[in-house]
Amino acid sequence: MNVSPDETPNRLKLFVDTVGCQMNILDSELVIAKLRAQGYELTTDPLLADTILFNTCSVRQHAEDKIYSALGRVKKIKQRRPNVAIGVLGCMAQKDQDEILKRAPFVDIVVGPGQLSKVPELLEKARAEKKPQMAVSKARYGGSKLEIVESFEEFDPIREQAMRMSPYQAFVRIMMGCDKFCTYCVVPATRGPEQSRDPLDIIEETKLLVDQGVSEITLLGQTVNSYKYTTTDGRQWRLSDLLLALDGIPDLRRIKFITSFPKDMTDDLLQAVRDIPKVFRYIHVPAQSGCDEMLKRMKRLYTVAQYDEMMARIHETIPGCAVSSDFIVGFCGESEEAFEKTVRLVERSRFKNSFIFKYSPRRGTKAHDLYPDDIPEETKKRRNNDLLAVQNAISMEDNLALVGNTFEVLVEGPSKSFQGDVDTATGPVQLTGRTMTDRICIFDGNPRLIGSYMNVKVVSVTGVSLFSEVVTDRVSHVKPAQWSLPVIS
Ligand code: SF4
């Protein structure tokens, strides 16, 4: 994430640490924008900060442990400088609530993801009253549907340019929350009921981003392809309708959407991906397991046969479409046979890549209450490594077939391995960009290329990256008619 700290003295300095998904990155962007509008300035050094905020994730135990140990470290800062305000925001705040104040009583604000617009006023109140403030949304069964929905308010979409991945790319939230209730997942509790945003607001926000220089957007939703909205004129919008409307924005060049839910993969959406050139030929659609018994325990609402049928439809409708997936290994009761079925699914699906996670029980979920976490850690680790090895071999094989091909990429910035400052680089640096199938290309080029679209040719690959070279076309600077040689008499 790009952060441009402003070092003007006498303004409240803000440090924000974000863990978790793209939703969290976007939430941090919005909180920072709101605090900057109130005179705060960003710092990248927590030791200089007057306000330290952690935007947290609850999806895995590991992410929570990281935050509690970071809180242990900032406790020392608070002891030395008691006026520093400490905040815990996001999913962990919604899930743990008072537990956070019990474990870290020096925390000043605890704010769930549905209450983030209140961060500035809560910080002020905590400072004035010298006591912790909390704002969380209602529990999923804590009131009427309307009361619960209202407690997960939509955040005012003011944008903080400095927090974006790059000045040319931005996330746009089109949905909040989730109503699927997979048994292992905390999201329906932490992010509330599924709510789609008004398409006209999404279009306006995208136009604003494009005016600011963005040419690629990623539409975000927990189950983004479940998007549906009825406008006041009675028109029903699906994700395919939204893609078509966004396609009409001049200077917007690329549109991606994540994350899809298998059961909601409709034909109209696949046809939109096929027919709208601005839309990535890439779909992220988690399978989670290749075993029906596990899918039932996870309450994923589809069978393996239905997932296979969806994959066939994707490839039939959109030739060359890249698909990626998520898997949980070591879920409660997963036998070797069940795990082998997952391996088979990965082998026949030939995903571009898979994100593989070891199951970690989360308090407040059905799986936590219903099923013992009975797979030993060693077995989870082995299955994780084995599945990763199968996926990596497929990715490598499929990437090798791309050697020699040319792709257009948006040059996003320096590659991860580039050390130094692109602004002062005098020669070519290692750059990175993505193809329309979301494959990462690495190539050498002038830093001035960052933000532009260009063709690169693949020369070698790993399972993750396509090492490429910039294709330099011969450019004609004069009209063809002027090329004729002068007649010498
Ligand atoms: S679809 Fe399932 S895994 Fe995804 S956010 Fe909703 S409940 Fe969680």
Residues whose N, C-alpha, C, O or C-beta is under 5 A from the ligand:
A	BS01	SF4	C178 K180 F181 C182 C185 V187 P188 Q222
